[in-house]
Structures are given as structure tokens and as C-alpha cells.
């Protein structure tokens, strides 16, 4: 089962995208061209009617000259427990804990819980050197493309950059883990 962004997060992002677009004096069409996201999708996101992937939101952020984490309001003054971005009906979730934009890169720290047969499938990302993972509880199966690795509780590993990546709890159990991604601003600049 794949989950989606929480409705409150989608609404919050839509409002922030609209405000940032208007602040830059961009039409929906101009942002669509800059971000390579359709006008229809942008309009639906701004109205809170679409459940976009983080990859689409990354492209929109790039068109606005910012990052996904900045659109979420992460960094100084962010909620201390982070913001739950993704969840499933089965009880799985992902929380963006914090992010730092510095020196041409963004560093995002996430906490995840995957339950039962829930799977998170992420679009190809631009993480420098891959995504670092540390499993707190359970056993995590992480993979990119056809490559898979298993990380047990207390262990760390890396999900390589590039192709579509997937996370799931091993054997339908529960896995709680942290991920850290270093994202170059160059992917966010147009």
C-alpha cells in the first residue's frame, strides 16, 4: 500500500506555493514553465485538491528558487517534533524532523515508521551520495531499482542515489528508522 501526503500538509503547501508565486509576481503558467509541472497540477496543488509527490514539490520549489523543506517552513522556528508529511491508513508515517539550507545544499532529516505491508516508493531524487539510513526498531528493506539491502535495528546503511527508491518493513513487521539526505541547491535552481 502506498500512502500519500496528509490533507493538512497538502493545504498548507498549496497556500505557501501560492504566496511564494505571487510574491515573485509569477503567473501559474510561468511557474509551470519554470518547474516543468503542468498548470493544471499547479492549480490543483494550490487549491489543496492534489496529493503531489515530494519530487513534484521539489520541482515547484526549484521553480520558486527555494527547497521543499523551506516550503514546509522547516529550519529556524520549525515545530520541535517536525511535520508529518506522509502517512497510510495502515499506520505508517514519515515526519520531516528538520532541515538546514547552507553552502549550496539542503540537509533533511526524516523519521519513518513502516507497518505491515505498507511500502514507501520515492521518485528518483538528487541526494548527494544517496540517503543515509539508521534503523531504530525492527528490520528495514531498502532498495533502489533492483538493488536491495536489509538493515537491522541498531544498524546503519545507505540507499544509493539515482533510481526510484523503496522502503518497507521486512517480513510485514514494523520498522522505525531515520533518514538523512543531502540535496544540492543546483537541483533546485533554474
N, C-alpha and C positions, 0 to 999 in steps of 0.2 A: 504494500500500500504506500503510495506516495502522498505526502501531506501538502500543505500549502501555507502561505503566509496568513497570519491571523487577520481577521477583518479590521480590527482596530489599527493594526500596523499598516494595512493597505490604505486605509482612510488617512492616517497620519502622513504617510509618504505622498499620497496624492495632493494633500494640502501643501506640503513642503515643496514638492516639484512645481506646482502651480505658482507659488510665491517666488521661488527662485527664478523661474522662467519669466515672470512678469518683472522682477527686479532687473533682469538682464534685457528687458524690453524685446523678448523673443516671442514670436507667434508660435502656435502649436506646430505649424508647418516647418518653421525654421528650426525648432528643436528636433523635430522628426528627422530632418535632413542631417543635422549635426550629430545625432545619436544613432542613426540607422535603425530607428524604431518607427513603425507606421503611425500616421496621425491618429488613426482610429484607436490603436493601442494606447497612445499617449492620452487621448481624451478619456478613455475608459479608466486609465490609472488615476488621472487627476480627479475623476468623479468617484473613485473608490469602487468601480464596477469590475475591475480586472484583478486577477491574482497573478502578478508577473513573477518570473523567476528572478533570482538575485543577479543573474547575468544580464537580463534586460535592464534591470535597475542600475547596474554598473554602466551600461552604455548610455542611459539617460543622464546619470551623474557626470559621465565624461562630457556629454554634450553641454552640460551646465558648468563645466570646469571645476567639478568637485568630486567627491567619492561617495560610495554607498553609505559608509559609516557616517560621513558628515551629513548626508541627507537624513539619516536616522537621528541626528543630534548627539552622536557619541563624541566622547572626548571630555574636556572640562565641563563640569556641570551635568554629566550624564547620570541617569539613575544608578545608584550603587549596585543594584542587583542585575544590571543590564536590561535588555529589552528582548522579550520572547518574539522571535521573528517567524519561526516555522513550527508547525505542530500538526499532529494527526489525531483522528478520532480514537486511535488505539492507545494514546497516552505518550507518544514520542514527542520530543520538542528540541528546539535549538535556540539558545539565548546568545545574542551578541553582548558579551560582557563589557568590552571596552575597545577603543581604537585610538591610535596615535597617527597623526599625519606629520611627518618630519623628513626633511632631507630628500624629498622626491619619492618617498614611499609611504604607504599606509600599512600599519600593522594591526590586524584584527585578531582578537581573542574571543573564542566561542566556547560555550559549554553545551554538550549534547546529551540527550537520553534517547536511546532507541529501544523499543519494546517489541517483543514477539517478532512478527514477520514484517514490521514496518521497515522501509528502506528509504534512505535519502539519496536521491540522484541529483548531482550538481552538474551544471553546464561546465564546459571547458573553461578554466579560469587562467588568469595570468599570474598566479602566485609564483614568486621567485623561488626556484629550487623545490617547489612542492609545498605541501601543507604538513606542518608538524603535528603529530597526534600523541596524546598521552591518555591511557585508559585508567580510569579511577576504579571502575567496578565492572565485572563481567568480562566478556571477550568480544572484541570488535573485529569484523571482517571489513577491510578497506581495500578498494581497488580502483584502478584507472585503466580504462579499456579492458583488455583481457587479463592484465596482471592483478593478482590478489595477494594480500598478506593478512595474517591474523596477529592481533596484538592482545595479549592477556593483561588482566588487571595488574597495575604497577609497572607495566611496560610502556615504552615509547616507540614510535616509528614515524615513517614519513609516507605520505601519499604523494606520488610524483606529480609534477605539473603536466599540463597538456590536455589529454582527452577527458571525456566525461568521467566523473568520479562517483563512486557509490560507497555508502556506509550502511552496515546492518549489524545487528547483534548476532553473534554466532549461535547456531542451533536454536533460533527462535526465543532466546532467553532475553536478558536485559543488559545493555551496555551503557555506561556513563563515561564520557570522555571529554577532553579539552582539545581544541584545535587552534593553531596559530598560523596565520597566513601573512606573508609579506608581499604586498601588492605595489608594483611600481606605478607612480603617478603617470608615467608615459602612456600607460594603457588607458588612463582617464583623461588624457589631453587630446584635443582635436585642434 
